[in-house]
Amino acid sequence: MKWSRRSVLAAGLATTLGRGATAQTPTRGGTLRSIINPEPPGLILALNQLLPTLVVAGKIYQGLLR
C-alpha cells in the first residue's frame, strides 16, 4: 500500500494531538535551563567577550538591571 504525503502528515498530526499536547501558561520567576558549550570561563563581561559569556552573563545582568 502506498501512503500519500497528505495521509502521512494527517496521521502524524493525529498522533501528536492525541498525546494531550497543551500549551503551558507562562509564569514569572521560573527557572532557565540552558546548555552552553563550551562553558564560559568567567561571567565578567568587561574581561571576557566570548559568545558563551555573553549569553549567560546577559541573562544574569538583565534581571539585575531591570
Backbone hydrogen bonds, N-H to C=O, Kabsch-Sander energy under -0.5 kcal/mol:
donor,donor_aa,acceptor,acceptor_aa,energy
3,W,1,M,-0.5
8,V,4,S,-1.9
9,L,5,R,-2.2
10,A,6,R,-2.3
11,A,7,S,-2.1
12,G,8,V,-2.2
13,L,9,L,-2.4
14,A,10,A,-2.4
15,T,11,A,-2.0
16,T,12,G,-2.3
17,L,13,L,-2.6
18,G,14,A,-1.8
19,R,15,T,-0.7
19,R,16,T,-0.8
20,G,17,L,-1.2
21,A,16,T,-0.7
22,T,20,G,-0.7
30,G,27,T,-0.6
33,R,31,T,-0.6
36,I,34,S,-0.6
37,N,35,I,-0.5
45,L,43,L,-0.8
47,L,44,I,-1.2
48,N,44,I,-1.7
54,L,50,L,-2.3
55,V,51,L,-2.4
56,V,52,P,-2.1
57,A,53,T,-2.5
58,G,54,L,-1.5
59,K,55,V,-1.3
60,I,56,V,-1.7
61,Y,57,A,-3.0
62,Q,58,G,-1.8
63,G,59,K,-1.0
64,L,60,I,-1.1
65,L,61,Y,-2.3
66,R,62,Q,-1.0
